[in-house]
Amino acid sequence: MAPEPVDLRGSEATLLMTLYLRDRDARSAHPVLGDRFAGDVLARVQHDPYRLGRFSSDTVTICARARRLDEWTVAFLGEHPDGQVLHLGCGLDSRPLRVTRPAGSRWIDVDLPDVAGLRRRVYDLPDGVEVIGASAADPSWWDRVDPDRPTLALAEGLFMYLEPDDVHGVVDRLLDRCASGVLAFDAVAGWTLPVANVTPGFRELGARFAWGFDGADFRRRHPLLRELDDETITALGAEVTSGAWHALYRAFDLLPGVRDAMRLHRYVF
Ligand SMILES: C[S@@+](CC[C@H](N)C(=O)[O-])C[C@H]1O[C@@H](n2cnc3c(N)ncnc32)[C@H](O)[C@@H]1O
């Protein structure tokens, strides 16, 4: 089958970057994530490997991030077999196929309408997985969320592309709608915004970071959240590598600016 032409712009186009890196990892000698779906899905969408290859140096950290979020998802569903997962900004990620989902659980993938349509075409998703084509920040789809199930909201590679009010709006809606659950997301430091936004590869995709994490502000805005984890992407990189790469990530993790560039957060409510 010929690859499907896609016309993704801005933050939508970044889903090709993470998909490309997961495929690159899966084909490597020592995969961090080993996403066995990424290669087939990538082959089904038109993409420019040369352009995406510019992000290759992020393979380990992007895949370590996905691996940790998979682990947190498995832990959540192990504890709450009747739980519900909101996979916000899911892109073309295969997480609902990678993790074991208990029969009584519910899974909702959310991404912008064009991406949701593409996702439905390139994946043969099982019945238990619903795909909603809407902005995560759009209040209208939240009435499809079961308020009584323990809920895990995952936002991987999403919040940095949203305006600050939209990030806080998503969190407020989660806390208003759902009685209990977990929120897990990655976030970038504020200083990375102007840097990322002038990076050639990023500009070519038309993507732009809009929200940087500020722990004190986040705690003040969302006092109902209790922090479970706050991990640096550099420590995660060190955890999944050995030899020279491990030493390099360990060294990066000692440098405050670099260490804080991207962190993974998990909160319970
Ligand atoms: C870097 S990609 C990450 C995709 C996926 N989570 C992954 O790790 O491969 C960013 C994703 O956020 C989605 N996105 C951007 N703005 C969004 C919004 N307002 N609501 C829902 N999804 C959004 C994009 O369409 C894209 O799929």
The ligand as a Tripos MOL2 file, in Angstrom:
@<TRIPOS>MOLECULE
LIG
   27    29     1     0     0
SMALL
NO_CHARGES

@<TRIPOS>ATOM
      1 C1          5.0820   15.6830   19.9390 C.3       1 LIG1
      2 S1          3.5450   15.0460   19.3420 S.3       1 LIG1
      3 C2          3.3220   13.7700   20.5550 C.3       1 LIG1
      4 C3          2.4310   12.6890   20.0570 C.3       1 LIG1
      5 C4          2.4110   11.4490   20.9600 C.3       1 LIG1
      6 N1          2.0080   11.7710   22.3010 N.3       1 LIG1
      7 C5          3.7770   10.8060   20.9530 C.2       1 LIG1
      8 O1          4.4400   10.8020   21.9880 O.co2     1 LIG1
      9 O2          4.1400   10.3160   19.8930 O.co2     1 LIG1
     10 C6          2.3700   16.3150   19.8510 C.3       1 LIG1
     11 C7          0.9350   15.8930   19.6400 C.3       1 LIG1
     12 O3          0.0710   16.8280   20.2920 O.3       1 LIG1
     13 C8         -1.0530   16.9930   19.4630 C.3       1 LIG1
     14 N2         -1.7220   18.2400   19.8350 N.ar      1 LIG1
     15 C9         -1.2860   19.5070   19.6690 C.ar      1 LIG1
     16 N3         -2.1800   20.3800   20.1370 N.ar      1 LIG1
     17 C10        -3.2070   19.6400   20.6240 C.ar      1 LIG1
     18 C11        -4.4410   19.9710   21.2570 C.ar      1 LIG1
     19 N4         -4.7840   21.2420   21.4720 N.pl3     1 LIG1
     20 N5         -5.2570   18.9690   21.6370 N.ar      1 LIG1
     21 C12        -4.9100   17.6720   21.4130 C.ar      1 LIG1
     22 N6         -3.7520   17.2970   20.8350 N.ar      1 LIG1
     23 C13        -2.9200   18.2730   20.4280 C.ar      1 LIG1
     24 C14        -0.4760   16.9950   18.0670 C.3       1 LIG1
     25 O4         -1.4610   16.8230   17.0840 O.3       1 LIG1
     26 C15         0.5070   15.8340   18.1850 C.3       1 LIG1
     27 O5         -0.1110   14.6120   17.9090 O.3       1 LIG1
@<TRIPOS>BOND
     1     1     2 1
     2     2     3 1
     3     2    10 1
     4     3     4 1
     5     4     5 1
     6     5     6 1
     7     5     7 1
     8     7     8 2
     9     7     9 1
    10    10    11 1
    11    11    12 1
    12    11    26 1
    13    12    13 1
    14    13    14 1
    15    13    24 1
    16    14    15 ar
    17    14    23 ar
    18    15    16 ar
    19    16    17 ar
    20    17    18 ar
    21    17    23 ar
    22    18    19 1
    23    18    20 ar
    24    20    21 ar
    25    21    22 ar
    26    22    23 ar
    27    24    25 1
    28    24    26 1
    29    26    27 1
@<TRIPOS>SUBSTRUCTURE
     1 LIG1         1 GROUP 0 **** ****
